[in-house]
Amino acid sequence: MALERFTRWLYRNGRPNILARALNAVWARVFATGRTPWPVATLEVLGRTSGRPVRLPVVVADLDGERYLVSMLGENTNWVRNVRAAGHRAVLLHGRRTDVRLDEVPIEERAPIIKRYCEVATSGRVHIPVDPRAPVSEFEEIAPRYPVFRVVPLS
């Protein structure tokens, strides 16, 4: 439980604090190398105001042969706004660069994906207020608050 409290502290008020930003920068570099086990990777997307590439670590949830990204902090995160501003174009890095399109999943289809994300994203699950073992119906209640994107490789 101490680790969960620490993780919540890193992202209190729904935003990463200075330590979380530093840790994210380190993990983004590490995950990009591909020397870590899947499902972690690095997402690279153009910043909506700077126009420069922004990198952050992500957990990729797999379900029914598809891959997904879930915003563990909800709707108002920089990476979600950057993805939308960049026309849903991004790059996933995990040993190699893969150009991707991130298609937003409709709210009514999100619940099973968010559940799967909570099963594989140990740090992310502390931000989503549903037990990973709960039935999908409980995830339906919170699905409108958590954007989900299907990862579609372009190359």
C-alpha positions as CSV (number, residue, x, y, z in Angstrom):
1,M,0.0,0.0,0.0
2,A,2.9,2.4,0.5
3,L,3.8,2.1,-3.2
4,E,0.2,2.9,-4.1
5,R,0.2,6.0,-1.9
6,F,3.5,7.1,-3.4
7,T,2.1,6.6,-6.9
8,R,-0.9,8.7,-6.1
9,W,1.3,11.4,-4.6
10,L,3.3,11.5,-7.8
11,Y,0.1,12.4,-9.7
12,R,-1.9,14.2,-7.2
13,N,-4.4,16.7,-8.7
14,G,-4.3,14.6,-11.9
15,R,-1.0,16.0,-13.0
16,P,2.6,14.6,-12.6
17,N,4.6,16.5,-10.1
18,I,8.3,17.4,-10.7
19,L,9.6,14.0,-9.5
20,A,7.0,12.1,-11.6
21,R,8.1,14.2,-14.7
22,A,11.8,13.3,-14.0
23,L,10.9,9.6,-13.5
24,N,8.8,9.6,-16.7
25,A,11.7,11.0,-18.7
26,V,14.0,8.2,-17.4
27,W,11.5,5.5,-18.1
28,A,10.7,6.8,-21.5
29,R,14.4,6.5,-22.5
30,V,14.6,3.0,-21.0
31,F,11.3,1.7,-22.6
32,A,12.3,3.1,-26.0
33,T,15.3,0.8,-26.1
34,G,13.1,-2.3,-26.1
35,R,15.2,-3.9,-23.4
36,T,12.2,-4.1,-21.1
37,P,9.4,-6.7,-21.4
38,W,6.3,-5.8,-23.3
39,P,3.7,-4.2,-22.6
40,V,5.7,-1.1,-21.8
41,A,6.8,1.3,-24.5
42,T,7.5,5.0,-25.2
43,L,4.9,7.1,-26.9
44,E,6.3,10.0,-29.0
45,V,3.8,12.7,-30.1
46,L,4.3,16.3,-31.3
47,G,3.6,18.9,-28.6
48,R,0.5,20.9,-29.5
49,T,2.2,24.2,-28.6
50,S,5.9,23.6,-29.1
51,G,5.7,21.4,-32.2
52,R,8.6,19.4,-30.7
53,P,8.4,15.6,-30.0
54,V,7.3,14.8,-26.5
55,R,8.1,11.3,-25.1
56,L,6.4,9.5,-22.3
57,P,6.3,6.0,-20.9
58,V,3.1,4.0,-21.6
59,V,1.6,0.7,-20.9
60,V,0.0,-1.0,-23.9
61,A,-3.0,-3.1,-23.1
62,D,-3.8,-6.0,-25.4
63,L,-7.3,-7.3,-26.0
64,D,-8.6,-9.5,-28.7
65,G,-5.6,-9.1,-30.9
66,E,-5.6,-5.3,-30.7
67,R,-3.4,-2.9,-28.8
68,Y,-4.6,0.1,-26.8
69,L,-3.4,3.1,-24.8
70,V,-5.5,4.3,-21.8
71,S,-5.2,7.7,-20.2
72,M,-4.9,6.7,-16.5
73,L,-5.3,10.3,-15.4
74,G,-8.4,10.9,-17.5
75,E,-9.4,13.4,-20.2
76,N,-7.3,16.4,-19.4
77,T,-3.8,15.1,-19.8
78,N,-1.2,16.6,-22.0
79,W,-0.5,13.5,-24.0
80,V,-4.3,13.1,-24.9
81,R,-4.5,16.7,-26.0
82,N,-1.3,16.4,-28.0
83,V,-2.5,13.2,-29.7
84,R,-5.7,14.9,-30.7
85,A,-3.9,18.1,-31.9
86,A,-1.4,16.0,-33.9
87,G,-4.3,14.4,-35.9
88,H,-4.0,11.2,-33.9
89,R,-0.5,10.5,-35.4
90,A,2.3,9.3,-33.1
91,V,5.2,6.9,-32.8
92,L,5.6,4.0,-30.5
93,L,9.2,3.1,-29.5
94,H,10.2,-0.3,-28.1
95,G,13.5,-1.2,-29.7
96,R,12.3,0.3,-33.0
97,R,10.2,3.2,-34.2
98,T,6.6,2.3,-35.3
99,D,4.6,5.1,-36.8
100,V,1.0,4.7,-35.5
101,R,-2.4,6.3,-35.7
102,L,-4.2,6.4,-32.4
103,D,-7.9,5.9,-33.1
104,E,-10.2,7.1,-30.2
105,V,-12.4,4.3,-29.0
106,P,-16.1,5.2,-28.5
107,I,-17.2,5.3,-24.8
108,E,-19.5,2.3,-25.1
109,E,-16.5,0.1,-26.2
110,R,-14.0,1.3,-23.6
111,A,-15.0,-0.8,-20.5
112,P,-13.4,-4.1,-21.3
113,I,-10.2,-2.3,-22.5
114,I,-9.9,-0.3,-19.3
115,K,-10.4,-3.5,-17.3
116,R,-7.6,-5.1,-19.3
117,Y,-5.4,-2.0,-18.8
118,C,-5.9,-2.3,-15.1
119,E,-4.8,-5.9,-15.2
120,V,-1.5,-5.2,-16.9
121,A,-0.7,-1.6,-15.7
122,T,0.2,-2.0,-12.1
123,S,1.1,1.7,-11.6
124,G,-1.8,2.9,-13.7
125,R,-4.5,1.0,-11.9
126,V,-4.2,3.1,-8.7
127,H,-5.6,6.0,-10.6
128,I,-8.7,4.2,-11.9
129,P,-11.2,3.6,-9.1
130,V,-12.3,0.1,-10.0
131,D,-10.7,-3.1,-8.8
132,P,-9.1,-5.0,-11.8
133,R,-11.1,-8.1,-10.7
134,A,-14.4,-6.3,-10.9
135,P,-16.9,-7.2,-13.6
136,V,-16.8,-5.2,-16.9
137,S,-20.1,-3.6,-15.9
138,E,-18.3,-1.6,-13.1
139,F,-15.9,-0.3,-15.7
140,E,-18.8,0.9,-17.8
141,E,-19.6,3.5,-15.2
142,I,-16.2,5.1,-15.3
143,A,-15.5,4.7,-19.0
144,P,-16.5,8.2,-20.1
145,R,-13.8,9.7,-17.8
146,Y,-10.8,7.7,-19.4
147,P,-9.9,8.1,-23.0
148,V,-8.8,5.0,-24.8
149,F,-7.0,4.8,-28.1
150,R,-6.6,1.8,-30.5
151,V,-3.0,1.6,-31.8
152,V,-3.0,1.2,-35.6
153,P,0.5,0.7,-37.1
154,L,1.1,2.7,-40.2
155,S,4.2,0.9,-41.5
